[in-house]
Amino acid sequence: MKLRLEKYLVECGVCSRRKIKKAIAEGRVTVNGAIEVNDATEVEWNIDIITFDGLIPEKKELKYYIMYKTSGYITAMWDDNKKTVAELLPDYINKNSVAPVGRLDKDTEGLLLFTSDGDLSHAMAHPDRNMEKTYYVELDKDISKDDIISLESGVKLDTDYTSLPSKVEYISSKSIYLTITEGKYHQVKKMLKAVKNKVVYLKRVTFGNLTLEGMLPGEVKEISREDIEI
Ligand code: URA
């Protein structure tokens, strides 16, 4: 199957798409022995011979993992002082090749996706995608019907930004499921703050079509690209 030269090199994971475009334009890429400066040139795996800075890159195997994050870890791959989610990844996972998609706060638990697929990561995190994320939220104070209506129609956060419409499923007076399609910094906590409440426990239970079903806290499991509906 033919694909654009730029995409071929993205799938080899040589560097970011932007840097690849630049490298092609700079004449650092050859196709079958000749410099190729058009990133849209069609090439084919195992037929055309591509070099990048004189080396023949190979297709990178793309990996996907779901983590059931526990509290106490920041969403970063390294940090000088704080514990990171990288510490929850088992040794068999190449920590240099995967990165989390989006972030959860240090004290937030739940579903965090890791992948080496930069394109997918970008697509899932993009605001225009409206990826649904459902959070299980425990509250400090009772939630009222009016609060639920406000949360569902959009509330003004302390940043002056008004949240997009969301869905609330009432569980009890102090617990709800909140489904949002955006991911502003501390979004759920800020939304509850906007209705004069406070989040005391937060867990992301779904991310798009992905769920934590069958997983235990701290567990990481490999999934395939086909498991992710996007
Ligand atoms: N909203 C928050 O406030 N925190 C998270 O970790 C995720 C969503």
Boltz pocket constraint, residues with backbone or C-beta under 6 A from the ligand:
constraints:
  - pocket:
      binder: B
      contacts: [[A, 103], [A, 104], [A, 105], [A, 106], [A, 108], [A, 184], [A, 185], [A, 186], [A, 187], [A, 188], [A, 189], [A, 190], [A, 202]]
      max_distance: 6.0
